[in-house]
Amino acid sequence: MSLFSSIFSPLEQFDVFPIVNLYYGGVDFSITNQTISLFVIFLLLTVYFLSSVKPSDSTLYIAPHRWQVFFELVYKGILGLVATNVDKQRGQLFFPLFFSLFSFVFFINVCGLVPYSYAATSHIIVTFSLSIVFFGGINIIAYKLYNLKVFSLFLPSGVSIVLSLLITPIELMSFIFKPVSLATRVFANITAGHILLKIIAIFGWSMMGVTGVAFFACYVPLLAMVPLFGLEFVVAFMQSIVFTILATGYLNDMLTIS
């Protein structure tokens, strides 16, 4: 594919290509643009957290600055989600996990809106890896708490043997597809939004090659991108919230096994 044709491809922005080729024992350890993007986001997230607290004792300022105000808003919001959706006795123990989970997904989504950047959550392998690690972790926790009783999730109490032959496979399939649905929601929405922005940008660029009065029509798609960027920011925030809410719901199901 030529450079000119790749510029006008809505899917070109999702390409993963190696920056540094590394191979060892037949395994590819190459550093790609996706690797660098995730590393930069992790670095920005670390700097943001460190800038919100005092460097001397890692506590919040009494007179909060702008970064700390936003930090406290996110903190209270996620704390409210955890208190509402997770078992109150043990749910608070998992608050740091959900706060970090929301912050990481939100930073990835927002950084993907920066022109010429890379949207890591537009690849299902990233969102699925994040969801499967989380889902596997809460299953390990549930097994340590309830041992073999954890398998009662697949067979509700009071169900007859005949109905169990129908309900158990359905519950098992629902259980398996939980991390898939968790990953697909973020992936699908972020990918669709970025493709829409790229198509409108390509259309505006193509209109700039028109001469005469029709040239001014190129400003229509370019001006339309301003509210669309705002909409995509809202989508990035909402998908981070939805990802966190679903994660809290899955954890609560595992903590409240009867």
PyMOL commands that set and color helices and strands:
alter all, ss='L'
color gray80, all
select helices_A, chain A and resi 3-7+12-14+33-51+66-85+88-111+120-122+124-154+161-207+212-255
alter helices_A, ss='H'
color red, helices_A
select strands_A, chain A and resi 18-20+23-24+27-28+31-32
alter strands_A, ss='S'
color yellow, strands_A
deselect
rebuild
show_as cartoon
